[in-house]
């Protein structure tokens, strides 16, 4: 197969050779390594250590988790609460502000916020007044930069022109629409009915409101999907012309995610059909002028995501690829994950446990991880690979006081197969991911992951 691109030529044989199970590296160490010994006091210490470094801290990226959804999407693996009782949101917002106050008191007065992202659940489960209230709360406790990126995940079934205009008025400039698939049979099979006209209207409203970047999420591997049906979905998504497209591989794990037990297993496309759908999608998106960023992300050439790839400022966190590499991530709400300094922490997963922690005046941390210097070093190497930037040996040697070639001698010895396949280049000074290697960066990153050989309960997805 030869996707119509001047710098990417990927054969089915190459995909079959390197299509292995592995982490997505939204963090390193990966979230399955988080543990309960890292608790609220541990997170307190990380925040206070940052506060002590007045004037030398990076800006903040703030994530707010809104867990409520009106209906259940059978494919969903997110932490959510299915309810039509919109009154539950009011109580949740009261506790969110109390958590904001706890965090703001610990981060110091000089921290500015460069990014904000609302995820869920369904952030637009909140009423217009509640969305206004939440933004007022955030602006009271966090100092937003004038050029801050404000993004929100949108379920097209929950918005209209007025909603998009309100979000723009509140400062949001980026949106992500959950599309998944336009085929009616697929939508029925996953209990998410949203006709093309509904999505067209929502995307049009976001552009009219002035959003800088519009993303659309697609999922391949869903029940009732076929090569022909997904080709029609691609027709529609290309016509919609979003600035970014995320093409996710559905991971069917019904033993882990209860909602997925409602999917009929025999309706799922075979592994071969799934591969052909992916290959078709990549070819069509490249033919339509999108640039392949890496993993499952595509963007238009002029979008900030591609510009960040070109100038080597691309970054990766729990929301996927992003353009701001130098932020501490502060998560708010149930199950939200934070990355502060050399640590990760994750909040408790139920609202009852969340409320109980806030009532006691403690941060609602369930588990986390404090990184060793070896972890920090390996994180930098893996993230540079994930973002297709060169791993510059001399720069790492200066930063960590090591000799890269000696320190990583075993790992460098394992890179031969990827170099031979043209996925990376390795010389005396650096490791560089090639254009076609961007599809396989997870596999290359796994070489530097010292924890993969240790047992875990996590089940990783396949690369393709």
VEXDOSE-477308 format. One record per atom (N, C-alpha, C, CB): y, z, x. Coordinates in steps of 0.02 Angstrom, whole numbers, plus 50000, padded with zeros to 5 digits. Glycine has a CB too. Layout:
N
YZX;...
END
This chain:
464
499405000050042;500005000050000;500625000050044;500005006149952;501124996350025;501734995950064;502334996850018;501774989250101;502565003050009;503165004049968;503734999949997;503355011449964;504124996849955;504664992449978;505214996650009;504934988149921;505144998350071;505635002350107;505615000050179;505485009950101;506194999450212;506204997150281;505895002050330;506894995650301;505825008350311;505595013350360;504985017350338;506145018050376;504685015650282;504095019350259;503535014350242;504265023750198;502985015150274;502385011250258;501795015950258;502275005250308;501545017550199;501025022550192;500425019450158;501285028650151;499855019850191;499245017050163;498865022350124;498805014150219;498455020050077;498015024750042;497555028250090;497605021049988;497325024650141;496875027550190;497195033450225;496665022250242;497845032750241;498205038150275;498255044250229;498905035850296;498405043150166;498455048650118;497785052150111;498705046150050;497255048250104;496595051350096;496405055450158;496065045950083;496625053250215;496455056750277;496805063550282;496645052450337;497435063850260;497825069950271;497995073750207;498465068150306;497695071750151;497835075050087;497425081450082;497695070350028;497685086750111;497325093050114;497665098250070;497285095550186;497355104150063;497665109750028;498125113450075;497115114549999;498705115550050;499155119250094;499765121850058;499365114950150;500125126450091;500725129350062;501285124250056;500965135350104;501765125750013;502355121450005;502925123650050;502575121349932;502845129350083;503325131950131;504035132250103;503325127750193;504095135350045;504755137350022;504965143850057;504765138349945;504495146750093;504635152350137;504105152350192;504655159250098;504245156050245;503735157750294;503895164750320;503715152550354;503395169250319;502735168550289;502775166950214;502315174850301;502245163950189;502245161950119;502175167950073;501665156950106;502355167050009;502415172649962;501765176449952;502665170249896;501195173249964;500555176749956;500465182150010;499975171849960;500905182250060;500875187350113;501335193350098;501065184250180;501725192950045;502145198550027;501705204550009;502625196749967;501945210650020;501545216550007;501975222249981;501165218750071;501645227149949;502005232549914;502305237649963;501535236049867;502095237550027;502395242250074;503135240650086;502015241950141;503315234350075;504025232550076;504285233850006;504135224950098;504715238950000;504925241349933;505685241349926;504645248349921;505925244849875;506645245049863;507035247849923;506795249149800;506755252949954;507085255850012;507125250850070;506725262250034;506595246850077;506595241850130;507135236650118;505905238350134;507205234550055;507725229650038;508425232650047;507635227149965;508495238950026;509125242550037;509315242150111;509055250050016;508845243450154;508985243650226;509215236750251;508365245950265;508895231550225;509085224750246;509795223150223;508595219550218;509955224850161;510635223550135;511155227450174;510665225350061;511005233750188;511485237950222;511575235850295;511275245350219;511045233350325;511105230750394;511565224750395;510405228850422;511505220350344;511955214650339;512675217050329;511745209950281;512765222150286;513435224650272;513775227350335;513415230050219;513375230050381;513645232750443;513895227350490;513115236950478;513645221250481;513855215650524;514475212250496;513285210550532;514985216050483;515595213450450;515875207650490;516125218950443;516005202150455;516315196350486;515845191450519;516795198650536;515205193150524;514735188650558;514155186550513;514455192050620;514205187950448;513655186250403;513735179350373;513605191450348;513175176150356;513215169750321;513425170750249;512535165950325;513625165450214;513775166150143;513145167450102;514125159850117;513235168850039;512685170349994;512495164349951;512855176249949;511865163949935;511605159549883;511305164249830;511075154249910;511545163949769;511335168549716;510895164849666;511955171749681;510305167749653;509855164949602;509795169949545;509145163349633;509855167549483;509795171849424;509215169249382;510455172049382;508725173649369;508145171649329;508235173849257;507495174749358;508235168849212;508265170149140;507565168549112;508825165649104;507175173649093;506455172549080;506295169849011;506095178849090;506775169448965;506605168148895;506525160648880;507145171048850;506035159048839;505925152348813;505745152948739;505355148548852;505955148048699;505785148148628;505075145948615;506275143848589;504815141548657;504135138948647;503775138448714;504145132148611;503115138148711;502695138148770;502515131048791;502065142348758;502685129248853;502445123048883;501795124548918;502985119948932;501265121048899;500605122948923;500515122348998;500085118848888;500895117849031;500825116849103;501175122049144;501085109949122;501595126149113;502075130249150;501745135949188;502585133149101;501965136849251;501725142249293;502285147149310;501415139549357;502845146549275;503415150949288;503335157649253;504075147549265;503715162549276;503715169049243;504185168549182;503945174749292;503905168949122;504315167849062;504095172449006;504275160549039;504535173148956;504395176948895;504505172248836;504855183448890;503995171148797;504055166648740;504285170748680;503375162948724;504875169048654;505155172848597;505695168648563;505455179548620;505755169648498;506315166748461;506845172048444;506055163448396;506735178048469;507205183448458;507765183148511;506845190348461;508295179548495;508835178648544;509205185048558;509315173348518;509125189948516;509445196348529;509195199848591;509345200848470;508595197948615;508325200948676;508745199348737;507605198748687;509105193748734;509515191748792;510085196548804;509785184748781;510375199448752;510945203948760;510765209948803;511205206348691;510185212948788;509955218748828;509835216648900;509325221848797;509515210848909;509365208448977;510005207549017;508965201748974;510525204748986;511155203649021;511475210349042;511645199648977;511405215349000;511685221949018;511345224549082;511595227048960;510695223749086;510345226049145;510485221649205;509595226349132;510575215149194;510755210749250;511405212949282;510825203449225;511895214849241;512535216949271;512435223449310;513065217849217;512025227749287;511895233949324;511555232449391;511465238849283;511095227449390;510795225549455;511315222349501;510205220549443;511745218149473;512285215149514;512695220549548;512735210749471;512855225849510;513255231249538;512885234749595;513445236349483;512235235749587;511845238949639;511845234649703;511125240049615;511765228049695;511745223549753;512435223149785;511495216549732;512955222049743;513635221149770;513865227149809;514115219749713;513645233149789;513845239149825;513535239549894;513645245349786;513015235649906;512645235949969;512795230150016;511915236149955;513075224749992;513145218850035;513785218750075;513105212549994;514265223150059;514895223150095;515405218650061;514785220950166;516045219850077;516585216450041;516745209450066;517205220450046;516455207350123;516665201050153;516195195250138;516705201950228;515705196250094;515215191050082;515445186150028;514545194050061;515505179950045;515695174849996;515075171049973;516205169950026;515105168449913;514525165149882;514625157549883;514415167649810;514155154049914;514205146849921;513775143049870;514005144749991;513275146549841;512825143349794;512645148049738;512185140849830;512535145249679;512275148949622;511785144449586;512855151349574;511215147449566;510715143449529;510435147749474;510155140949577;510435145049412;510105148249356;509435144849345;510545147849291;508895148949344;508235146249331;507875150449279;507825145949396;507265148449263;506915152149211;506175150549208;507215150649145;505895151549148;506225152149085;506685146349067;506595158449084;507135147849020;507615142948997;508305146148999;507445140548925;508705144649051;509375147649054;509805146348992;509735145149115;509715140448961;510105138948902;509815141948839;510175131448894;509335146548846;509145151048791;509735155348773;508525155448812;510165156748822;510765160848810;511255157048766;511105162748877;511605160648723;512105157548680;512725155748722;512295162348622;513165151648696;513785150148732;514165156448753;514245145748690;514225161248708;514575167448725;514215171248781;514655171948664;513555171148779;513175174648831;513225171048898;512435175248811;513245164448898;513355160748961;514035162548990;513285153148949;514545162848947;515205164848971;515185171949000;515725164548913;514845176448964;514795183348986;514455183849054;514415187548935;513905180049063;513535180349125;513965177849183;512885176349120;514335172449173;514755169849228;515315174749243;515035163049209;515595178049192;516115183049204;515835188849245;516405185649138;515225190849229;514895196249267;514815194249340;514215197949236;514575188149351;514455185949419;515105185549459;514105179049419;515625183049428;516255182349464;516575189249477;516735177949424;516415194149436;516665200949450;516335203849513;516525205549390;515715202249523;515335205549577;515255201249639;514665207449552;515375194749634;515285190249691;515905185849699;514645186049684;516085184549762;516675180649778;516455173449792;517055183649840;516575168949745;516345162049751;516825157849792;516255158949681;516555153849837;516965149149875;517225143649828;516555146049933;517795140749843;518065135449799;517595129449792;518725133049826;517215127949844;516755122149842;516035124249829;516805118249906;515925130049799;515245132549788;514855127749743;515265139549756;514215127049758;513755123149717;513495127749661;513165120149759;513595125749599;513355129549542;512865125249503;513945132049497;512225126949504;511715122949472;511345126749418;511225120449524;511085123049370;510715126149314;510155121549292;511195127549255;509575124649277;509005120949250;509095120249175;508325124549267;508965114249149;509105112649079;508465110249044;509655107449073;508305113248988;507815110548942;508215106148892;507405116248904;508105099548893;508515095148850;508485096948776;508285087948859;507975100548755;507915102348685;508395107848664;507205104548670;508725110848712;509145116748698;509885115548706;508935122448742;510095109348720;510805108148734;511075102448691;510905106548808;511735102248686;512085096648655;512715095248696;512265098148580;513135090748672;513745088948710;514175095048722;514145083648673;514235099448673;514655105448681;514375110048735;514695109248614;513705110548739;513405114948790;513585112448860;512635115148782;513505105848871;513645103048937;514385103848954;513435095648940;514825102848905;515545103748917;515695111048935;515945101648855;515355115748902;515455122848917;515225124348988;515075127248867;514645121849008;514385123249075;514865120549128;513695120049083;515145114649116;515625111949163;516255116349166;515815104749143;516475118649108;517055123149105;516925129549144;517225124749031;516305131949143;516135138149178;516055137149253;515485140949150;516085130849276;516055129449347;515425126149371;516145135749384;514935125149327;514315121849349;514465114549366;513775122349294;514185112249422;514295105349443;513645101649460;514745105349503;513085105049452;512445101849463;511955104149409;512175103549534;511545099549386;511065101349335;510395098049349;511325099349265;509875101249324;509195098649332;508855098649265;508785102849384;508655092749241;508335092049176;507575091849184;508585085649141;507235095949145;506505095849143;506275090149098;506215102549118;506055084649127;505835078749090;505075078549084;506095072249123;504745079149141;504005079249148;503695072449133;503715084549101;503755070049070;503435063649051;503725061648983;502655064249048;503835055148974;504115052848910;503585050548861;504585047148923;502955050248881;502445047748836;502305052848780;501785046248875;502325050748717;502225055448661;501555059048663;502295051848595;501025055548684;500365058748686;500345064248739;499815053548700;500665063048795;500695068048849;501105074048825;500985065048914;501675072648795;502095078048770;501725082348719;502735075148739;501355079148676;500955082848627;500435087248661;500615078148577;500115084548713;499585088048748;499825094248786;499235083348796;500475094248804;500745099948841;501235103948799;501095097548905;501295102248734;501715105948687;502455105848708;501465113048680;502695100048727;503405099348744;503645092548718;503525099948823;503895092548657;504105086448624;504855085448635;503945086648548;505035080348673;505735078748685;505805071148694;506005082548748;505985067648641;506025060448644;506525057948697;506225057748575;506425051848719;506865048848769;507595049248747;506665041648781;507735047848683;508425047848659;508755054648670;508445045948585;508365060048662;508635066748672;508845067848745;508105072048652;508425065548791;508585066348862;509165061848881;507965064748906;509175055748856;509725051148869;510395054348849;509625044548832;510395057448791;511005060548766;511225066348810;510905062948693;510745070348833;510915076148875;511175073848943;510295080648884;510855068748972;511085066149037;511785063149030;510585060949065;511885059348976;512545056348964;513075061648957;512525051848901;512915067048921;513395072448911;513565075848977;513115077648861;513075076649021;513205079849086;513665075549128;512545081249123;513575069049125;514015064649164;514725064649134;513735057449165;514755064549069;515405064749036;515775071149053;515325064048960;515405076549061;515705083049077;515905083549151;515225088649060;515685078849192;515895078649262;515425081749312;516535081949267;514785082549295;514315085449342;514245080849404;513625086449309;514265083849463;514235080049525;513555077049537;514425084549584;513025080749520;512345078549534;511895080249475;512075081649600;511505075249454;511025076149399;510325074949426;511185071449339;509885079849417;509195079349439;508735078849378;508995085349483;508185075249386;507665075049335;507005076749366;507635068049301;506645081349335;505975083349357;505455079349320;505865090949347;504985076449358;504395073249330;503775076849355;504365065649348;503235076549316;502605079549338;502055074349328;502445086049297;501665073149381;501085068749374;500445072849378;501095063149428;499935070449343;499305074249338;499235078049274;499255078949395;499685076849225;499655080349161;499125077149115;500345080149126;498895080849064;498395078149019;498655071948982;498175083548968;498205067348970;498345061048933;498745056048974;498715062648870;498925057749036;499285052949077;498825047449102;499625056449136;499095041549109;498745035949139;499235032149183;498425031249086;498975027749223;499405023649266;499895019649224;498975018949311;499645016849169;500075012849126;500595017049091;499645009149074;500405022849065;500885026949029;501425029549075;500535032748994;501245031549136;501745034249181;502205028749208;501415037849240;501955022649210;502375017049229;502945016249179;501965010549233;502805017349115;503325017049063;503815022849071;503005017148993;503555028749089;504015034349102;504475032649160;503615040749118;504205029449211;504625027549269;505145022349248;504185024649325;504965017749203;505465013049177;506065016849149;505155008549122;505915021949109;506435025749075;506845029949123;506135030249021;506505033149171;506875037449217;507315033349263;506395041749258;507085027549284;507495023249327;508095020749288;507075017249353;508005019349223;508575017249182;509075022849172;508325014849113;508835029049168;509285034849163;509695035749227;508895041149148;509395033849284;509735033849349;510005040549370;510295028849347;509595045949368;509835052349394;509965051949469;509325057949379;510385056449494;510555056449565;509955058649608;511155060949579;509555063149579;508965065649615;508365065549568;509085072849643;507785064749596;507165065149557;506665069449596;506865057949544;506375074349561;505835078349590;505195076249555;505975086149582;504705074149594;504075071549568;503525076549587;503915064349596;503375081149541;502925086649557;502195084849540;503135092949521;501755087549581;501045086849569;500805092849528;500645086449638;500555091549468;500325096949425;499715100449455;500155094349354;499765106949462;499195110949488;498875114549429;499435116149543;498275112649412;497925115549354;497525121649377;497455110349320;497795127549362;497495133849383;497435138549323;497905137249440;497015136749274;496975140749212;496735147849223;496515137349163;496375149149277;496155156049290;496735160449310;495615156149344;497275157449334;497855161149357;498425161049307;498105158249423;498505155449271;499055154749224;498775153749154;499515148749244;498875158849112;498565159049046;498755153049003;498765165349011;499375150749007;499605145148965;499195138848978;500345143648977;498975138049040;498605131949058;497905131649026;498545131349133;497675137248999;497025137248966;497055133448900;496785144448953;497655131948876;497735128148814;497695120548827;498395129848782;497665118648890;497585111648908;496845109848908;497915110048977;496675104248878;495985101948877;495825098648944;495865096848817;495375101748981;495235099449049;495015092149052;494695103649078;494645089949002;494395083049003;494965077948992;493875082048949;495545080248970;496125075848961;496505074549026;496595078748910;496355078349078;496715077649141;496495071249177;496595083749186;496965067649209;496775061849248;496335063849307;497395057949272;495905059349328;495475060749385;495885060949449;494915055349391;495585063349503;495935063649567;496145056649589;495475066849621;495725051649576;495905044749594;496485042249553;495295040149586;496485043649487;497045041649444;497695045049466;496895043249371;497635051349483;498225055149505;498515051949568;498035062549519;498095050149615;498325046949677;498675040349661;497745045749725;498385036449617;498675029849600;499345030749565;498195025749557;499415036049523;500045037349490;500585039149542;499975042949438;500395043149591;500875044949642;501085038749682;500575050249689;500605034749703;500775028749742;501225024049703;500135025149763;501065023149639;501485019049596;502195021949593;501185018549526;502245028449584;502895031649577;503315030849640;502815039049561;503005031949698;503375031349760;503625024149769;502935033449820;503195019349756;503395012349764;503975010549718;502795007749751;503925012649655;504425010749606;505095014149621;504195012549536;505085020549641;505705024049655;506045021249718;505575031549664;505655019549768;505945016449827;506225009549811;505425015949883;505855005749771;506094999149749;506744999649710;505564995649707;506825005149673;507425006149633;508025008649674;507285011149577;507925009649739;508475011649783;508515018949800;509095009649752;508025022849778;508025029949796;507775030849868;507585033949747;508005036049900;507795037849967;507285043449962;508395039850012;506755043050001;506255048350002;506495053950047;505565045750024;506615059850019;506865065550057;506295069150092;507245070450011;505745070150056;505175073750083;504785077050027;505385078950134;504155078350037;503715081249987;503765077549921;503875088649977;504115080449872;504145077449806;504855075949785;503825082049756;505315075249833;506025074349817;506275067449837;506435079649851;506655064349792;506975057949803;507715058749784;506635052249763;508145054849815;508845054949794;509155048149806;509235060349832;509725047049774;510115041149788;510405041749858;510675040049735;510535036149891;510775036449961;511405040649970;510895029549987;511865040449921;512495044049929;512485051149906;513015040449893;511915053549879;511875060349856;511885065249914;511235061449814;512165071149901;512225076149955;511555077949987;512545082449928;511015077549949;510365079249976;510165074450032;509835079149922;510285067950022;510135063150074;510625063650131;510145056050045;511255064950116;511745065750170;511565071750214;512455066650142;511305077050183;511075082850222;510475081050264;510905088750175;510025076850238;509455074550278;509695070750339;508985070150236;510195066450329;510435062250384;510795066350437;510895056850357;511185071350416;511555075250467;511185081450489;512245077250440;510545082050469;510095087350491;510305094250466;510075087550567;510665094550409;510835101050380;510405102650319;511565101150360;509895098550306;509445099750250;509085106350259;508935093950243;508985109950204;508665116550206;508155116950150;509195122150200;507715121850155;507215122750103;507165130150086;506525120050127;507165131650020;507075138449997;506655138449933;507765142049986;506685143849895;506235144449837;506425139749780;506245151649812;507005136449784;507185131349735;507025124349760;507925131849718;506725123849820;506555117349848;507055115449902;506545111949794;507185108949909;507665106649959;508375108049935;507575099149973;508805110049983;509495111549967;509935109550025;509585119149950;510585109750013;511055107050063;511395112550104;511575102950029;511305118650087;511645124150124;511115128150162;512035128850074;511125127450228;510595130350269;510725137450291;510475126050329;511345139650287;511525145950321;511685151550273;512125144750366;511305152050219;511435157150168;510905162550166;511485153950099;511115168650150;510645173750126;510545172450051;510915181050139;509925172750029;509765171649958;509685178349923;509115167349951;510085179449871;510035185649831;509775183749763;510735189249826;509185186249745;508885184949680;509035190549631;508135183949687;509195188749569;509345193549517;508905192249457;510095193249497;508645197649427;508225196949368;507485197649384;508345190249335;507065197649332;506345198649342;506055193149386;505985198849274;505625195149431;505235190849476;505645186949526;504825185949435;506305187749527;506735183949572;506595185849645;507475185049555;506615180849688;506485181949759;507125181549799;505975176649786;507205186049847;507785186149891;507565184949963;508165192849886;508005182050002;507915181350075;508545183850108;507755173850095;508515189750136;509085192850168;508905194650240;509325199150128;509285191950287;509125193250357;508425190850373;509205200550372;508045195250405;507365193650423;506875196850373;507205196050495;506995195650309;506565198650258;506545194450195;506795205750241;506005195350157;505945192650090;505795198550043;505395187150085;506025198049982;505845203049932;505795199749864;506355208849931;505355202349822;505265199649754;505305205249704;504595195849748;505655203949649;505745208849596;505105209649554;506335207049551;505075215049518;504525216349472;504505210749419;504595223249437;503905209649390;503805203649349;503895204849274;503125200949361;503945210949251;504035212249179;504715215349165;503465216749152;504975213949106;505635216749090;505605224249083;505915213649025;505045226949059;504995234249053;505045237649121;504345236249018;504675234949169;504705237749237;505395236749267;504165234549282;505695231049253;506375229549278;506875234549250;506575222249259;506855235649184;507325240349153;507215247449180;507245240249077;506595249249191;506435256049214;506735257249284;505675257249216;506695252149328;506985252849395;507745253449391;506795246749439;508055249149351;508785249349346;509015255949316;509045243449303;508645258649268;508825265049238;508795270649290;508355266649179;508365269949340;508325274949392;508825273749448;507615275149422;509195268149443;509705266649493;509425263849557;510095272749508;508825260949554;508525258049614;508435250549604;507845261449630;508455246949658;508355239749655;507635238349632;508495236349724;507535233349589;506885232449556;506385228549598;506975228949490;506255230849658;505825227249705;505095229149696;506045228449778;504675224049690;503955225049683;503585224349749;503675220149632;503805219549790;503465218249853;503925214049897;502785214549842;503735213249959;504145209150004;503835208650073;504845212150010;504245206950122;503985205950189;504555206350240;503615199050195;504455210350292;504915210650348;504635206450405;505035218050371;505015201550427;504765196750477;504805199650547;505155190250473;504295198350587;504315199750658;504695194050693;503595200550688;504855194750756;505195189350791;504755183250796;505415191650861;504095184250801;503655178450802;503685174850735;502925180550817;503725178650679;503795175650613;504445171550609;503775181050558;504995174550633;505635171150630;505625164650670;506195175750657;505315164950728;505245159050771;504835153650736;504925160950838;504255155550710;503825150650676;504155148050612;503135153850660;504525152350578;504885150050519;505375144450537;505265155850485;505745145350592;506215140250612;505865133650628;506625142550672;505305134050663;504935127950681;504685124450618;504345129550728;504375128350573;504085125450512;504625122450468;503685130750473;505195126050460;505725123550417;506055117350447;506245128950405;506115117050512;506385111050542;505925105050531;506505112050617;505275106250534;504795100950518;504845098950445;504085103150535;504875103950400;504905102550329;505525098550310;504895109050290;506065099550347;506685096050332;506785089950376;507275100750341;506255087950411;506235081750450;506735081550507;506355075950405;506965087350527;507415087650584;507015088250648;507905093450577;507295086650705;506925087450767;506835094850784;507265083850824;506255096650809;506145103250837;506335102750911;505395105750827;506925105150927;507215104450994;506965110351037;507995104350991;506545108851086;506245114151126;506775118251163;505745111251176;507265114851193;507765118451234;508175123151190;508225113351269;508355120951130;508755125251085;508355131451065;508975121351022;507715130551051;507295136251032;507185140851092;506615133851004;507105137951151;507025142051211;507625146551222;506915137651273;508235143651212;508845147651221;508885153051168;509465143151217;508705151451105;508785156251051;508285162051055;508705152750985;507685160751080;507155165751077;506915168151145;506575163051038;507185165251198;506985167451265;506255165951281;507115174751273;506015160251259;505325158251271;505315151451305;504915158051205;504725149451327;504605142551347;504175139451292;504265142051418;504455134851253;504115132251194;503435129351211;504545126851160;503395125451264;502775122051281;502225127051298;502885117151340;502415132551330;501915137751347;501735141851285;502175142251402;502255144051248;502155148351190;501725144951137;502835150251159;501845138551126;501485135051074;500975129951102;501985131351029;500705131551160;500225127051190;499635125451144;499965129951255;499335130351110;498775128651065;498995124051008;498475135051036;499585125550979;499825121450923;499975114350945;500455124650893;500295113651003;500445106951028;499815102851039;500855107351092;499285106351058;498645102951067;498345100451003;498165107551101;498545103350946;498275101350881;498685095750847;498245107250834;499235093950877;499675088950846;499475081750860;500375090050869;498965080950902;498785074250923;498615069550866;498205074550969;498245072050816;498035067650760;498635065250720;497555071350714;499155069350714;499745067350677;500175062450717;500155073550657;500185063550783;500545058850825;500195052050827;500625061650896;499535052250833;499145046050835;499225041950771;498405047550847;499315045550714;499395042250649;500105039950637;499165046750593;500565041450683;501255039350675;501665043750629;501275032450650;501425049850617;501795054350572;502315058450609;501305059050537;502215059550673;502695063050715;502715059750783;502515070650721;503245061150820;503265059550891;503355066050929;503845054450908;503005066650985;503055072651027;503175070351098;502405077051022;503705073051128;503825071651199;503975078251235;504415066651208;504235077951294;504335084051333;504895088351305;504505082251405;505305085551260;505895089151236;505875091151163;506495085051248;505465087851121;505525089051050;504925086451011;506155085951023;504895088650948;504445085750898;504895082750844;503945091250867;504765076550826;505165073150775;504705070350722;505605067550806;504845071850658;504475069050603;504715061850592;504565073250538;504255057150586;504435050150573;504565049150499;503875045450598;504865043450480;504985042250408;504365042950365;505285035350399;503805039850386;503215040450344;502895047450350;502705035150362;503065051050403;502805057750411;503105062750362;502935060150481;503665060850330;503975065450282;503505067250224;504625062450255;503035062750210;502555064050156;502045069450177;502185057650137;501965070550242;501425074850267;501685080950305;500975070850312;502315082750294;502605088250334;502255094850320;503335088850319;501975095650260;501615101950247;501025102650296;501355102150174;500655097150306;500085097350351;500295098850422;499695090750348;500845095850444;501095097050512;501325104250519;501665092150530;501685106750468;501915113650470;501345118650473;502345115050410;500795117050441;500215121550440;499955122950510;499665118650398;500065118450556;499845119450626;500165125650656;500005113250669;500785127150635;501155132750664;501105139150622;501885130850672;500725139050569;500645144750524;500065149150548;500515142450450;500235154850577;499715159050607;499315162850555;500025163950656;499545162950492;499225166850440;498685163050401;499735169550392;498645156550409;498195152650368;497465154550377;498285145250382;497305156950436;496605158850450;496425165650420;496475158950525;496935169250394;496805175850365;496705175150290;497395180650380;496245178950263;496055178350193;496645179950148;495475183050177;496685176350092;497205177450042;496925175749974;497845173250057;497225178449922;497005176849855;497335170549829;497145182549808;497825167949866;498205162249843;497785155849845;498845161349885;497885151549795;497575144949794;498125139749803;497175143749728;498105136149859;498615131249873;498475124649839;498685130249948;499005120849828;498925114249798;498785109049852;499555112349758;498555103149830;498465097649877;499145094449892;497975092249849;499185091249950;499815088249970;500025082849921;499755085250040;499555078949896;499705073449850;499395074949783;499465066549877;
END
